[in-house]
Amino acid sequence: MTMIAGIGFASPWLLLGLLVLPLLWLLLRAIPPAPKRQLFPAVRLLLGLKDDESLSDRTPWWLLLLRMLAVAAAIIGLSGPVLNPAQDRSGSGPLLVVMDAGWGGAPHWQQNRTQIEEALAEAGRAGRPVALLRLTAPEPVQFLAAGRWERQLPGLTPAPWVAAPDQVQAAQELIAGVEGGFDTLWLSDGLAMPGRADLVAALAERGDIEVYESGAPVVGLLPATYEDGAIVLRALRSGAGLAQDLTVQALGPDPNGVERALAAATLRFEPGATQAEAQLALPMELRARISRFEVLETRSAGAVSLTDDRLRRREVALISAQSSDEGLALLSPLHYLRQALEPTAELLEGALTDLLPANPDVVVLADVARLAPAQEEALVDWVDQGGLLLRFAGPRLAASDTARDTEEPLMPVRLRIGGRSIGGAMSWGEPKALAPFTEGSPFYGLEIPPDVTVSSQVMAQPDPELASRVVAELSDGTPLVTRKPLGQGQVILFHVTANAEWSTLPLSGLFVDMLERLAVSSAAKPPAAEDLEGTTWQAAEVLDGFGRLSDADTLGGVAGPDLVAAAAGPDVQPGLYTSGSRAYARNVLRDGDEIKPATWPTSVPVLRYEGAEERPLGGLMLSAALVLMAVDVLAALVVSGLWSPARIASLVLAAGLASALIATGPPAVRAQEQAQAQEQAQRGAPAATASPTELTSELTLAHVLTGDAQVDRVAQEGLRGLSNVLALRTSVEPAAPHGVDLEADELAFFPFLYWPVTEAQPLPSSAAYSKLNAYLRTGGMILFDTRDADLALAGATSGAARRLQQLALPLDIPPLEPLPADHVLTRAFYLLQDFPGRHPRGEIWVEAAPPDAEQVEGLPFRNLNDGVTPVVIGGNDWAAAWAVDQNNAPLYPVGRGFSGERQRELARRFGVNLLMHVLTGNYKSDQVHVPALLDRLGQ
């Protein structure tokens, strides 16, 4: 295609015809208008007539110009002009497709896929070998036939990280190993990355570079923090543009364990700002259930912020044998615990019998020697169900007979009678320091201050299991902290007091760190890398590039410092990590991160996905030529005197009035139609109506009115297109589609209901559900379409899918299963394997086959003579693929080019199969059809 003045021409050589226009001007200019004819009844009538020489020997200039314009418009129209023509990449030589393939490209991943498909198609036609290089997962560059890469495209997904410098360097080294030159098509996520400039320079030495970017700013969420009694949400964007609002949802399980949106907040980017902030005040019980925050309608890992213990203040029950007003405050067994835990935990104080029903996360017993039998039994049950019991020694425990002869459930070890005093007036030696924490200890990696010493302690009895239960000890090897599991929980004993009476440990920051390591408290701020030295964390769930959580499977452990400080990548993937009873959320973005847009050299062209749509102008120019020729004919008639201007004006006025009357109808009828249309518009319904007599006399397809005018209009247009296809290809000739109000309309007239599901759709009443259940039991079928199969990888997280669960809950729906390969829908009229709509790959659910369905050896189909599935559930947006206008022309795009039209055709065939299944039941499942089907299948 040749570009001239920004317009492409398919046949530019036809424009040479414009050179003939000057010659045509001279020829037409020499031809006079047609002479005026007059009858001569008698010669005497000519007497007195004047010959005023009024005839011209030349064509008027304005008529000549009109004819020139008509000819020029015809020539230009035939040359195939196209406005905003698509770029032609049909070059020669190898083509390298480079993808950033990070989380920033996830929101427009389908556009990336489309660009790659177009590039592969053009390269295949030109015979160019193609290689694919993802910077987030660089692999050796291999130039293969374009068709080889087309089969791998469905498996390409974005990574939940941005390419790190070592990955960019690895990609540059791989390119250096390629011999010869090649062109590059770079699909950018729009985010800056270190090393990009060097990589661009290396590629520019091999050939031309073309870059595609979305142009929209990339948005990400920073980790949520808890400040001044509220959750603080912060978002970043890559460019300082216009004002922008983001809706962030807090997701987590409800009391029944079903994940729901628990709260929402709006973050506003002011004009020119790259950061937005909002606060979310929630009750403690609701805040504790939040598992993550998500930016609504943005599918990327960067738009998800996972939560961990830092957001949730743990509930700690403090219980002491000493009354609160006994002695000085500094000598209180709970004073230092309060000081250590108040900033990061919710403290509960009172009697054990009052606190256990509140189900705290931790129970602390400070120098409590004995509990009443009923309290002890209740505490054992609480620990067994996952609670953490933290005990501190003291004079009462040292003097009691607790755990002397036998091991007790609420003591990790047996204790010796009396305590041990070190460095006192009546003892020998100096106070003991702490020994370095061993690798298996939860305190491993913590630095021990030199001023932390122990002067008294309770001693543990020697026992075969003692060594495995010691997690901290003194320099002389005596236990300082012991631990044992009890059911799903654990019991921990500090062999010193919780105050400074027996040791200086409560006076040091080490005491706070040890409580945090034991998950007694939550960290008020993200831990530093050195704080996690010596710990290993195992991934429980990880994020993919689209922001979906999945099980970590067999991912290896990550060292604590790397989890905090290392860049995200294959070894440190964003997700939720655990170490013992602690949890840490490693998000894509960390505190202090920025999102910067990608920069490119001026020599590299950067194209946008949102470019202007290609518009052929040939038809417009030919239409203009026809109009000009018609005007020329009228003008010639006027100049020749055959028609007068008054006569032409009267004819035009009469034609206009006739057209207006035909279009509008009589005034009374028009007023009635307008009133009906206004009433239906208020209900969100299309304008098609039918009487009960009409509905019973002809087959009518129906759709459920959702209240969304746009969705209902698409459903009406889609069923109109499906009705046309049925009339053309089968003996079924449906009437015009009908919109159904579930509250008011009778459903028995319709064998089939198309139900587009919207997020804001109201729930039907009990009476409507009764009608729907009766409809399903008497042979009706409902096709539920959530229209979100482009988000099918996100599953039930879409709003329409969640609404479908609510809508379908009161319905009498049988067990469902994904559409099996031998279901009757695959062969009811056409032989089908795929069932696309506007979206190609959504899963379809139908009634599950009976357990006794027979599989005959050698036959591909089971014996499924069990009736019609009452519901079909999917999200491929079939109505948009079926939709046509009054001229039976498709209304909405499906895919691109030939593959898109093939997808539309398969959608129509699915609709035909669906209606044939509704009207004929499982007729095609009879085994008598198997030989013919096997012959069609070539088996």
C-alpha positions, 0 to 999 in steps of 0.5 A: 500500500502506497502512502500519499499525504497520510492516506494509503492507496491500494491501486495508486497507479489509477491516480494517473487518470487525474492527469486526463482532467485538463484534456477533459476540461478542454473537450467539455468546454467546447461543447455547447448545451443542447438547443431549445426546441420550438414548434412553428405552427405558422410562419406569421407567428414569427413576426415580431420575435427578437433574436437576442443571440442568447445561446452560448457556445461554451459550457458554463464554468460551474457545470464544467467544474462539477463534472471534473469533480465527479470524474476525480472522485471516481478515479480516487475512489477506484484507487482504493484510498484508506485512512489510517492504513495499518502498518505493513511489516512485510520486510525481509530477513529474520524478525525478533519479537522482544517482550518485556513480559512483566506484570505491567503488561498484564492489563493489555496482554491480549493486545500484545498477543494480537500484535504478535499474531499479526506479526507472525501472520505477515512473517509467514506470508513473507517467509521470514523466520521469527524468534521470540525473546521474553526479558523476564525469562530469557532463553536462547534465540532460535529463528523458526518458521512463524507457524511454530510460534503460533502454536505456543502463543496460548501458553505465554503469560506475563511474569509477576516481576519486571526484568532484573538487570541480570536478566536484561544482561542475559538477554543481551548476551543471547542476542550477541550470540546470534549471527547476521542481522534481523529486525526487532518488534518490541512489545513494551509494558511501559515500565522503565528497567535497568539496562534497556538502553544498552539492549536497544543499542545492541538491537539497533546494530542488527536492524530496524526496531519498532516498539509498541506500547499501550500508552496508558499509565501503569498502576500499582499498589504499595503494601497496606500499612496500619497507622493511627487506627486506620489502614493506609492504602497507597497507589503509584502510577507511571506517568503524571497525567490527568486526574484519575480515580482508582477503586481498591477492594479489600478481599477476604473470607466471610464467616462462612469461609467464602471469599468476598469483597469486605470493604472498598476505598477510592484513591484519587490521583490529582492532575500531575501526581504519581501517588494517591493515598486513602485511609480505610477504618475497619473494625478489628474483626473485619480487618483481621479477615482481609487477605489482600487488596486489589485495584478493581478492573485492573488485572496485574500482579502489581495491582494486588497487595497481599496482607500479613501479620503487620496489618493484623494486630494479634489479640494477647490475653495477659494473666498473672497470679499477682493482682494489678495493684500489688507492689510497684508497677515496675515489679509487676509481672505484666509491666514489661509485657504491656510495654513490649506488646501495646504498640503491636497487639490488642491486650486483653486482661482479666480472668482466664474463664472470661478471656478464653471465650474471646478466642485470643491468638496468644495466652500469656501466663506470668508466674502462674503455677496452678490452674483450676481443673476446669480452667486447665482443661479449657486451656488445653482444648484451646491450645490443641485447636491452634492457640499459643500458650506463653508461660513465664517463670517466677517465685510461685512456679519455682516453689510449686510442685508443678511438672515435678514428677510427670510432664504436664500438658501445659508445660514443655518440660519437667521442672526441678524443685526450687530455682537456681540463683546465680551471682546473688549474695548467697551464691557463687559465680556471676550472672550468666549471659545468653548463648548464641541461638542455634540454627534450628531456633526461631531466634536464630540470627538475632543479635544478643546484647552483651548486657543481657544476663540471667541471675535466676531461673527455673531448671529443667529435669534431664529428659531424652526429649529435653534437647529437642525442646530447648530453643534458647539457652544460657552460656553454661548450657542450661535452658532459657526457653523451651517449647513443645507442640500440643495438637495444632498449637504449642506451649512455650516457657521462659525459664525467667520472669517477665519482669526484671527480677531474675534477668535483664532480658525484659529491659532489652530490645531483644525481648521484643524481637523474641516475642515477634519471632514467636508470633506473639506480636505483629511487626509494626513496620516491615522487617529489615533484611538483618532482622530475618537473618538466619530464617528460611521462609516457605512460599504458601501461595504465589501471584502470577502476572495477572494477580491471581493467587495459586499454590506454591507447590514445590517452590524452594525455601527463601532465605529471610534477607533475600525475601526482604531485600532481593528483587522479585524474580523466579527465585523470589516470587511475589506471594505469601511466605511462612516461617513457623507461625509467622507470615510475610507478604512479599508484594510486587511493589515494596515501600519506597519503590517508584513506577517510572515510564519507559524511555526510548531513543528518538530514533526508535518509533513508538506506536500505540495500541490505541491507534486510529482505526483503519477506514477505507474511503473508496466507497465514500468517494464513489458515492460522492461521484454518483451524487455529483453526476446526479447533480450534473444531470439536473443542472444540465436539464436546467441549463437546457431549459427542459426543467425549471428550478421551480419544478425541481424544488417542488419535486424535492419537497414532495419527496421529502414529505413522503419520506417523512410520512413513511418513516413516522406514520400517522401522528396518533400511532407515532405518539402511541409508539413513543409512549411505549418506547419511553416506558420500555426505555425506563425499564431498560428493555428493547423496543420489541414486543409481542402479544400472547397469540403471536408468541404461541403461533411462532417459535420465539427466542427470549432474553432476560431483561437485566435493567442495563439498556446496553446489555439488553440491546446487545441481547436483542440484537444477538438473538435477532442474528441467531434467528436469522441464521436458523431461518437460513440454515434450518427449517426453523423460522423464529419470530422476532426475539422478545425481552422477558421481565421475570417478574411480570411475563409468562415464561411458558411461551419460550423454549429458550432463555438467554440470560446475560449476567451483569454485576448490578443486576437485581435479584428476582423475587420469590415469585419469579424464582418459582416461575423459573424453577417451574420453567426448568422442570418443564423442559425450558433451557436457560443459557447464563452468559457472564460475558467475562471469558476474557477474564476466565483465568480470573475465574469467580473473581469477576463481578458477573461471576459472583453475581451469577452465584447469587442468582443461581443459588435459589434455582433448582439446578442439577449437578454440573460439569464442564462440557464433555467432548461427547456431549450432544451439543457437539453434534446436535446439528454441526460437528463442533469442538470449540464453542466461542462467542466474542471471547474464544476460550471460556469454559462451558458447564452443562448438566453432569452425565449420569454415573451409569453412562455407558462407554461402548468400546470402539465408539467415541460417544457414550449413551446419554439419552437422558433429556436436555440439560436445563442450564448452560453456563459460560462467559463467551459473550455469545450475543455480541458474536451473533448480533446483527443490524436490520440489514443482517450485518454484524454489529460488533467485532470478533477477533481480527481478520479471517480468524475473527470471522471464523470465530464468529461462524463457530459462534453461530454454529454453537447457537444452532446446535444449542437450539437444535438441542432444545427443540429435539432433545438428545435425538442425536445421542441415539446410537443409530447416528454413530455410523454417519458421525464416524464417517463425517469424523473420518474414523 
